Amino acid sequence: MNFVKDHPKLRLYVIAIVRKLGLDGVARSVYTRLKFRVHNPAMYLNRFIPKDASDLSPRARQIYVDLKTAIELRQKEKR
């Protein structure tokens, strides 16, 4: 995205080719998705992050419990 912004002649050339090929709608859709991902990566990634441990797979849930237990034990050792 930044490369295209830094080269306005290239941008105009690409727009002209896209219009000649009749791909305006497709290009606009791709641009919108890329723009969303570049400017809001956290919002994009939040769709894939489980909100609760119950949303995890059984193996992931076991790893989560093991890590949580290990953290608690380490905190108790430091006291």
Protein Blocks (a to p, Z undefined) as FASTA:
>chain_A
ZZmmmmmmlmmmmmmmmmmnopmmmmmmmmmmmmmmmmmmmlmmmmmpcfbfklpcfklm
mmmmmmmmmmmmmmmmmZZ
